Amino acid sequence: MEFPKFILGDNTDFPDAQFIIHTDFPRFILNLENDEVQWLEDFDQHDQKELESEASQLMKEAYDFYDREVSRYEQ
C-alpha cells in the first residue's frame, strides 16, 4: 500500500493537539500544539549527523503541508 508523504491526525485524548505524521524515512510525528517531534526511527551516529542537516527542511515541509491542507478546508 502506498501512503502520502504527510498525514494529518488528531485524537480526542489530546483535544488541543493536531499531528502531522511523516511516512517516509525518517518517519516522525510532529505535535503542532507544542512543536514536539517524536522520531519513529532508531539512529546511529552517522544517521544523527544526516538527520540534523535534514531536520529543518523536513519540519518546513511538514508546516507547509499543514498550511496547504488547512487552506483547502477553508475554501
Sequence and secondary structure as in RCSB ss.txt:
>XXXX:A:sequence
MEFPKFILGDNTDFPDAQFIIHTDFPRFILNLENDEVQWLEDFDQHDQKELESEASQLMKEAYDFYDREVSRYEQ
>XXXX:A:secstr
    SEEEE  TTSTT  EEEE SSS EEEETTTTEEEE S   HHHHHHHHHHHHHHHHHHHHHHHHHHHHHH 
